[in-house]
Structure formats: C-alpha cells, structure tokens
Amino acid sequence: MCNWTISSDLARLADNDASSDTINEATQYLDGQILLSVEVSPDDFRTIFRFDLGGELVTWPYQEERDRREEQWLLYDYGTKRVHTLKGDGTWLSDPLED
C-alpha cells in the first residue's frame, strides 16, 4: 500500500484518495499501454512508471513508520520468471514466480 497518482501527459486523472469511479477510469486509461520505464528515487523510494501513450503512474510510501513495511509495488517479469517488490522502507525483493 502506498500513495499514488495516475496522469496523462502531466494531467492528473486519479490518486489514491479518488472515488472508485475515477480510479476505474484512470486504470482503464493505462490498460493496454506498454510500460517503457521504471525510475526509482534512492532518496525517498518515489517510483515513476512511464507508458507509451503518455500515461504515468507515480507511487511513494506512506509517511507513517508502521505503513512503510508494506509493499509499495510488485512488478512481474515473465521473461525472467521473477517478481520484483519494493517496500515503503526501501527493501527490495526479487523472488521466483511460482508455476
């Protein structure tokens, strides 16, 4: 769990406080776009996921210390058969995908 925003060409479409309808519309906008890059800030673990049609997903940890142990995101790599995880405290995990 973490804070996040979804944007289109820098215009905010939704964030973690938006209504379910707004979140659904924003996630539908990202659906089918190709992930081009993932950029993680080593200072605050803010992550920017950039997509081919201008979509952008930005995540960053909650500020409460107890929430920083939560998974911020998981990225499934079917090419290497691994799942990569970043936790809010900066812990990186890379585990094999289960069949």
URVEN-V240688 format. One record per pair of residues at least 12 apart in sequence whose C-alpha atoms are under 7 Angstrom apart, sorted by sequence separation. I is the first residue (numbers start at 1). J is the second residue. D is the distance in Angstrom with one decimal. If there is no record, write none. Layout:
BEGIN
i->I j->J d->D
i->I j->J d->D
END
This chain:
BEGIN
i->4 j->16 d->5.6
i->14 j->26 d->6.0
i->37 j->49 d->5.8
i->38 j->50 d->6.6
i->47 j->59 d->5.2
i->73 j->85 d->5.8
i->74 j->86 d->6.7
i->82 j->94 d->6.4
i->83 j->95 d->5.4
i->3 j->16 d->5.9
i->13 j->26 d->5.7
i->37 j->50 d->5.3
i->46 j->59 d->5.6
i->47 j->60 d->6.4
i->73 j->86 d->5.6
i->82 j->95 d->5.4
i->83 j->96 d->6.2
i->35 j->49 d->7.0
i->36 j->50 d->5.6
i->46 j->60 d->4.3
i->71 j->85 d->6.8
i->72 j->86 d->5.6
i->82 j->96 d->4.3
i->83 j->97 d->6.0
i->35 j->50 d->6.0
i->36 j->51 d->5.2
i->45 j->60 d->6.2
i->71 j->86 d->6.0
i->72 j->87 d->4.9
i->81 j->96 d->6.0
i->82 j->97 d->4.9
i->35 j->51 d->4.5
i->36 j->52 d->6.1
i->71 j->87 d->4.2
i->72 j->88 d->5.4
i->81 j->97 d->5.3
i->34 j->51 d->5.4
i->35 j->52 d->6.5
i->70 j->87 d->5.6
i->71 j->88 d->6.2
i->33 j->51 d->5.9
i->34 j->52 d->5.3
i->69 j->87 d->6.0
i->70 j->88 d->6.0
i->33 j->52 d->6.0
i->68 j->87 d->6.8
i->69 j->88 d->5.7
i->6 j->26 d->6.5
i->33 j->53 d->6.3
i->68 j->88 d->4.2
i->69 j->89 d->5.8
i->68 j->89 d->5.0
i->30 j->55 d->6.2
i->61 j->88 d->4.8
i->9 j->54 d->5.1
i->45 j->90 d->6.2
i->8 j->54 d->5.5
i->9 j->55 d->6.5
i->8 j->55 d->4.7
i->7 j->55 d->5.8
i->8 j->56 d->6.3
i->7 j->56 d->5.1
i->6 j->56 d->5.7
i->7 j->57 d->6.5
i->6 j->57 d->4.6
i->5 j->57 d->5.7
i->6 j->58 d->6.6
i->4 j->57 d->7.0
i->5 j->58 d->5.3
i->4 j->58 d->5.4
i->5 j->59 d->6.7
i->4 j->59 d->4.2
i->3 j->59 d->5.6
i->4 j->60 d->6.4
i->2 j->59 d->6.5
i->3 j->60 d->5.3
i->2 j->60 d->5.9
i->3 j->61 d->6.0
i->2 j->61 d->4.9
i->3 j->62 d->6.1
i->2 j->62 d->5.4
i->1 j->70 d->5.8
i->1 j->71 d->5.8
i->2 j->72 d->5.3
i->1 j->72 d->5.3
END
